[in-house]
Structure formats: C-alpha cells, structure tokens
Amino acid sequence: MLGLIVIVLLSSWAIYQPQTMKEVAADIPTKLSEKLNQLWTIAQESLQTNKYLRAEKALLTILRVDERNASAYNRLGILYAKQKSLKDAIECFEIAQSLEPSASSLHNVGLIYLETDNLEKAALAFEQALEIDSSLPSRHIAYAKVQEKLGHTKKVIESLEKAVELQPVPQAMNMLADAYEKDSRTDEAMAMREKAAKMVLPQLQVQQRIRQPRRVIM
C-alpha cells in the first residue's frame, strides 16, 4: 500500500512539474560549457605563468570531454614545445591541423621542424601556412630562415621583402640588408640599412627624452 502511495505521489509530481525536469536537462550542457570555459581560463593563465603541469591537466581534461577540440591540441603543442618535448609537440600540432586546418598550427609545426633541423618538412609546413594566411610578417621571416639554411638566397630575399612590405621595422629591414649583401647587391643593402637607421634614430630620441629628468622650477 505504501509503495502504491509513493508511485502515485511521484506520478503527480511528474505531471505538475514538467518544466522543472526540462530545466534540469537543459542545464547540463550549460554547466558543462561553464566548466570547459573555466578549464580553458586555467590553461591560458597557467601557460602565461609557466605553470606547465597545471596547464597540461586542464587541457587534457578539456580533451577528455571534447576530443575534437583543435584549439586545445594547439595549446598543448605549445606547452610541450616550451618544455622541449618536441615529438609530443609535433603530434599535437598535427592533430590540431587534421581537425581544423589553420595557418597557426602549420606555422607551429614548421617552427618545431626548424628547431630540429628537419628543414624540408619545415619549409613545407611554412609554405602551407602561407597559402592559408600570408598577412603576418613573422611567417615570411620564419620561411626565410629555413630557406637561408637550405641555401636558397633568392627565396630568402623574396620572403624578407614581403615581410618588410607588410611591416617595415628595423629588424626585418636589417635582415633584408644582410640578404642583399650575401647576394652581392651592395647598393640595395646600403639603402635598406639607411632606411632602418632613420627609423631607429627617432625612437632613440624619444627614449632619451623619457629618461631625461624634469627640472623643478622654484
């Protein structure tokens, strides 16, 4: 008799509280999303403060829930690269690339291959990254470094010229001047160094003005 009463009470509750059950069901993905966002924040902050173990645990937890999260694999690759676990880093970047092709993951793979002197693979990775997005000067500079090691002077110059075109900063301009000199293009090298020097001088003058103490007028 008692069991029948309990069943009746539960049935009545289910009839008169249908919205509550739906809310509970709908709240599960919301809570999961909040938990993933919290883990992502932990991973980002831990990477920035070099707390690698904490970052790794957060990223691996994210991947247990969302095994196709390309961004998590990419960050995990960066973490392993910082720890010089290059084989693990390459694996993570390649998984990220297979899940969600992007210039950043290809560029990261290229950097690891460059670090390990696997120059042909590095060049290929940088080329693929540039095909997707060629708007960042750093990608052209990285490709130039690989081509320099491979002894391809023409490609070095072309890449550095593109980098300077995108962002004419003294460092890139001096690298281009060095490449011109190696190619016996002395006049172009000198002209590029002069342009770089003109950009550096105003910066130094500003720094000197900032450092100069103000005089107190009595």
N, C-alpha and C positions, 0 to 999 in steps of 0.2 A: 504493500500500500504506500509506504514511504517512497519507494522507488518511483511509483506512478506519479506521485505528487511532484517529485523533483523534475521528472520529464516534462510534466505539464508546465511547471514554472519556467523551465529553460525554453520551452517552445513559445510561451507567451513573451518572454524577454526577446527572443529572436524576431518575433513578429513586430513587436512595438519598438525595437531598437535596430532596424536595418541600416540606418545611416551610420551608426557607430561602427558597425562591422566594416563598412566600406571605407570609413575614415582610417581605421586601423590598417587595412590592406593598402590604402593609398599612401600611408605614412611610411611604409617600409622602404620604398625607393628613395623617398626624401631623406630619411635618416642615413641610408647608405651613401647617398650623394654628399651629405654633410660630412660623413666620416672620411670619404675619399678626399674631399677638399681639405679637411684638417690634416690628413696624411701628406697631401701634396705640399701644404704650407710648411710642415715639419721638414720634409725632404729638401725644399728650397732653402730654408733658413739654415739647415744643418750643412748643406753643401757650401753655403757662403761663409760659414764659420769653421769649415774644415772638420766638422763632426761626422766623419765618414761612416762609422758604424751605425749611428742613429739614422743617417740619410738612407743607407742601404736597407735597413729594416723597414723603413717607411715605404720605400719604392717597391721592395719585394712584396710587402703586404698589399699594395695597390695592384700589383700584377697577379696576385692570387685571386683577387676579386674581378679584375678586368685584364685578362691575359693578352688582350689585343691593344693595349694602351701604348702606342708608339712613343708618346712623349716620355712616359716612364722609362722605357727602354733607352731612349736617348739620354736622359739624365743619369741612368745607371751606367751607361757607357762613359759619360763624362767623369763620373765618380771613379770608375775603375782606371780610367786614363790618368787621373790625378794621383792614384796610388801606384801607377806604373804596372798595373795588371793589364798589359796591352792586348793579350789574347782575348781576355774576357771583354775588354772594351770594344774590340772589333766585332765580336759576336753580337753584343748588344746593339751596336750601331747598324749592323747588317739586318738584324731582326726588325729594328725600327724602320729601316728602309723598305723591307719587304712588306710591312704592314701599312706604311703610309709614306710613299716616296716623297722626299723633301731634299732641298739643296743643303740644309744644315746637317742632316745625318750623313749625307755623302761627303760633305766637307770634313766632318769629324773623322770619318773613316780614312779619308785622304791624309789627314794630319797624323793619324796613328801609323799609317803605312810609311809616311815620310820620316817619322821618328825612328822607325825600324829599318830604314833604308830599302824598303820594298818600293822602289821608285816607279816601276811600270804600273803597279796597282795604284799607287798614289796619284800618278798622272791621270789615270783613267777615272778615278773617283772625283778628282777636281774637275775634269772635263765634263762629267755627267752633272756635277753640281752647277757648273756654269751654264749648261744647257737649260737647266730649270730656272736659275736666277743668277744673272750676271751683273746685278746692280751694286754689289758690295766690293769695294776695292781690295779688302782683305783676301777675298777669294782669288783675285787675279795675282796678288802678291805671292800667295801660297803656291799657286800654279807656276809662277816664275821661278820660285826657289827649287821646285822639282826639276824644271827644265834646265836650270843652271847646273844642277848636279848631273843631269843627263848630257850636258854639253851642247844643248840646243840654243845657241845665242840668239837667233832670230826670234824664237818663241818667247825667250826671256824678255827681250825688248818690247815685243808686241804686248805682252801681258802687263809689263810695268807702265807702258804708255797708256794703256786702258785704265790702270789704277790711278795714274796721275790725272787723267782726263776726268775721272769720276770724283776724285778728291785730291786736289793739288796741295799736298802737305810736304814740308821739307824732307821728312824721312823717305817718302816714296820717290821724291824728286832726286835725292842723292843716290838712291839705289839705281834709278834710271841712268843717272850720270855715270855711275860705275859701269853699267852695262854698255853704254855708248863707248866708253874708253876701251873696254875689252874688245869691242868691235872696231877699234881704230877710228871712231867718229869723234875726234878730239874737240872740234868746234862745237858740236852739239852738246857734248859733255860739259864744256866750259859754260855754255849759255844756260844749261839747266842748273848748274851749281850756282850761278849768279842769281837766277830766279829764286832758288831756295834760300840763299843768303839774304835776299831782300825781304823775304817773309820772316826770317828768324830775327832780324835786327829790330823791327818794331816790337816784337814780343819781348825781347830782352829789355828794351827801353821801358816798356810798361812794367815789367817785373822790378826794374831798378826804382821806378817812381813809387811803387807799392812799398818797397823795402825802406825808402828814404824816410826818416822820422820827421814828423811835423814839428815846426818850431812854435814854441808857445810865446805869444806876444803879451808882454806885461804892460 
